[in-house]
Amino acid sequence: MEIKNCTIKDIDEIFRLYKMASDYQKTKKKVVVWPNFKRELVETEINENRQWKMIIDGEIACLWAITFEDEQIWEEKNKDSAIYIHRITTNSNFRGNRFVAKIVEWAKEYAKLMGKQFVRLDTLGNNVRLIEHYKNAGFEFLGMFNLKNTDNLPEHYHNVPACLFEIDLNK
C-alpha cells in the first residue's frame, strides 16, 4: 500500500470513483447522495497537493481530499489549527478493507507534520452506520448541526444537518 498525491493524470479515475460512490449511495435508504462535483474543484485540489490516493497493486484503492480551512461547515471552530478530510471514496474492488482507519493514521501523522492540532471530517444526515464507522476509526462524534450558510458549498450540503467529527491530537 502506498499513499501519495493525485496527479492530473488521475482525474478521470477520480471522477469514475466519485460516480461509483454516488451510485452506491443511491442504493441506500436515507443517505445523502453526492452531486456531480465540479472538475475545477478537483483540479485545484490536485494542483495544491490536497487530493490524495491510496494505491494497492498499481490501482487506486481509495481517494480523499483535504483542506486547511472549512469555515462554512465548522463556523467558529474553523479558527482552530486543523486539517479537514473530504470525499473519502473507496474503489468497489477494495471495499471492506477498513481504509478509513488507514486514512486516520495517515492524517494524524500528516497533521502533526503540518503543525495542526485536529483532524476533522463531516458527513451529512443521520447515517447511523457511517457515524459508527467514523467513531470506530477514532473520531469523536461532536453531534449534528444545521449549517448557517451553505451558499458556497456543494448542493448536497443544503437543507440537511451536518455530522461533525474530530480527533484532538493533544489528547
C-alpha positions as CSV (number, residue, x, y, z in Angstrom):
1,M,0.0,0.0,0.0
2,E,1.2,3.5,-0.9
3,I,-0.3,6.9,-0.2
4,K,0.6,9.8,-2.4
5,N,-0.8,12.9,-4.0
6,C,-3.1,12.5,-7.0
7,T,-1.9,14.0,-10.3
8,I,-3.9,15.5,-13.2
9,K,-3.5,12.1,-14.9
10,D,-5.7,10.6,-12.2
11,I,-8.7,13.0,-12.8
12,D,-10.8,10.6,-15.0
13,E,-10.3,7.8,-12.5
14,I,-11.2,10.2,-9.6
15,F,-14.5,11.1,-11.3
16,R,-15.2,7.4,-12.1
17,L,-14.8,6.6,-8.4
18,Y,-16.9,9.6,-7.4
19,K,-19.7,8.3,-9.7
20,M,-19.3,4.8,-8.3
21,A,-19.7,6.2,-4.8
22,S,-22.7,8.2,-5.8
23,D,-24.3,5.2,-7.4
24,Y,-23.7,3.2,-4.3
25,Q,-25.2,5.9,-2.1
26,K,-28.4,5.8,-4.3
27,T,-28.9,2.2,-3.3
28,K,-29.0,3.1,0.4
29,K,-32.1,4.4,2.2
30,K,-32.0,7.8,3.9
31,V,-28.4,8.6,2.7
32,V,-27.4,11.9,1.2
33,V,-26.2,11.3,-2.3
34,W,-23.1,13.2,-3.7
35,P,-23.8,15.5,-6.6
36,N,-21.5,15.7,-9.7
37,F,-18.6,17.7,-8.3
38,K,-17.0,20.4,-10.4
39,R,-13.9,19.4,-12.4
40,E,-12.3,22.8,-11.4
41,L,-12.7,21.9,-7.7
42,V,-10.7,18.7,-8.2
43,E,-8.2,20.2,-10.5
44,T,-7.5,22.9,-7.8
45,E,-7.1,20.3,-5.1
46,I,-4.7,18.3,-7.3
47,N,-2.7,21.5,-8.2
48,E,-2.5,22.4,-4.4
49,N,-1.5,18.8,-3.4
50,R,-4.7,18.3,-1.4
51,Q,-6.1,15.3,-3.3
52,W,-4.7,12.0,-2.1
53,K,-4.8,8.4,-3.2
54,M,-4.1,5.1,-1.7
55,I,-2.6,2.7,-4.2
56,I,-2.6,-1.1,-4.0
57,D,-1.1,-3.3,-6.7
58,G,-0.9,-0.3,-9.0
59,E,-4.6,0.5,-8.7
60,I,-6.2,3.5,-6.9
61,A,-8.0,1.8,-4.0
62,C,-9.2,4.9,-2.1
63,L,-9.3,8.7,-2.6
64,W,-9.8,11.7,-0.3
65,A,-9.2,15.4,-0.3
66,I,-8.0,17.7,2.5
67,T,-8.2,21.3,3.2
68,F,-6.8,23.5,6.0
69,E,-10.0,25.7,6.3
70,D,-13.6,24.8,6.3
71,E,-15.4,27.9,7.6
72,Q,-18.9,27.3,6.2
73,I,-19.1,23.8,7.9
74,W,-17.0,24.4,11.0
75,E,-18.0,28.0,11.5
76,E,-16.3,29.4,14.7
77,K,-14.2,26.2,15.1
78,N,-12.6,27.0,11.8
79,K,-10.1,29.2,13.7
80,D,-8.6,26.0,15.2
81,S,-5.5,24.5,13.7
82,A,-6.8,21.6,11.8
83,I,-6.9,19.5,8.6
84,Y,-10.3,18.6,7.2
85,I,-10.9,15.4,5.3
86,H,-13.5,15.4,2.5
87,R,-14.9,12.9,-0.1
88,I,-13.4,9.6,1.1
89,T,-14.1,7.3,-1.8
90,T,-13.3,3.6,-1.9
91,N,-12.9,1.7,-5.1
92,S,-15.6,-1.0,-5.0
93,N,-12.9,-3.6,-5.8
94,F,-11.4,-2.8,-2.4
95,R,-14.4,-2.2,-0.2
96,G,-14.3,-3.7,3.3
97,N,-10.6,-3.1,3.9
98,R,-11.1,-0.5,6.7
99,F,-9.4,2.3,4.7
100,V,-10.9,5.0,7.0
101,A,-8.7,3.6,9.8
102,K,-5.6,3.8,7.5
103,I,-6.5,7.3,6.4
104,V,-6.9,8.3,10.1
105,E,-3.4,7.1,10.9
106,W,-2.0,8.9,7.8
107,A,-4.0,12.1,8.7
108,K,-2.7,12.1,12.3
109,E,0.9,11.9,11.1
110,Y,0.3,14.5,8.3
111,A,-1.5,16.9,10.8
112,K,1.5,16.6,13.2
113,L,3.9,17.3,10.3
114,M,1.9,20.4,9.3
115,G,1.7,21.6,12.9
116,K,-2.1,21.0,13.3
117,Q,-3.9,20.0,16.4
118,F,-7.1,18.5,14.9
119,V,-8.1,16.0,12.2
120,R,-11.7,16.7,11.3
121,L,-14.4,15.5,8.9
122,D,-18.1,15.7,8.3
123,T,-20.9,13.7,6.8
124,L,-24.5,14.6,6.1
125,G,-27.8,13.4,7.5
126,N,-28.4,10.8,10.2
127,N,-26.4,8.0,8.6
128,V,-26.1,5.9,11.8
129,R,-23.8,3.3,10.2
130,L,-21.4,5.9,8.9
131,I,-21.4,7.7,12.2
132,E,-20.4,4.5,14.0
133,H,-17.8,3.7,11.3
134,Y,-16.1,7.1,11.9
135,K,-16.3,6.7,15.7
136,N,-14.8,3.2,15.4
137,A,-11.9,4.7,13.3
138,G,-11.0,7.0,16.3
139,F,-13.1,10.2,15.7
140,E,-15.1,11.8,18.4
141,F,-18.7,12.5,17.2
142,L,-19.5,16.1,18.1
143,G,-23.1,15.9,17.0
144,M,-25.4,17.0,14.3
145,F,-25.6,20.7,13.3
146,N,-27.7,22.8,11.0
147,L,-25.3,24.9,9.0
148,K,-25.9,28.6,8.9
149,N,-24.6,29.4,5.4
150,T,-24.3,26.8,2.7
151,D,-24.1,29.2,-0.3
152,N,-20.6,28.2,-1.4
153,L,-20.9,24.5,-0.5
154,P,-21.8,21.7,-2.9
155,E,-25.6,21.3,-3.3
156,H,-25.8,18.2,-1.1
157,Y,-25.0,20.3,2.0
158,H,-28.2,22.4,1.5
159,N,-31.1,21.8,3.9
160,V,-29.6,18.8,5.7
161,P,-27.8,18.6,9.1
162,A,-24.0,18.0,9.2
163,C,-22.4,15.5,11.5
164,L,-19.1,16.7,12.7
165,F,-16.2,14.6,13.9
166,E,-12.7,15.3,15.2
167,I,-9.6,13.9,16.6
168,D,-7.7,16.1,19.0
169,L,-4.0,15.2,18.7
170,N,-3.3,16.8,22.1
171,K,-5.5,14.3,24.0
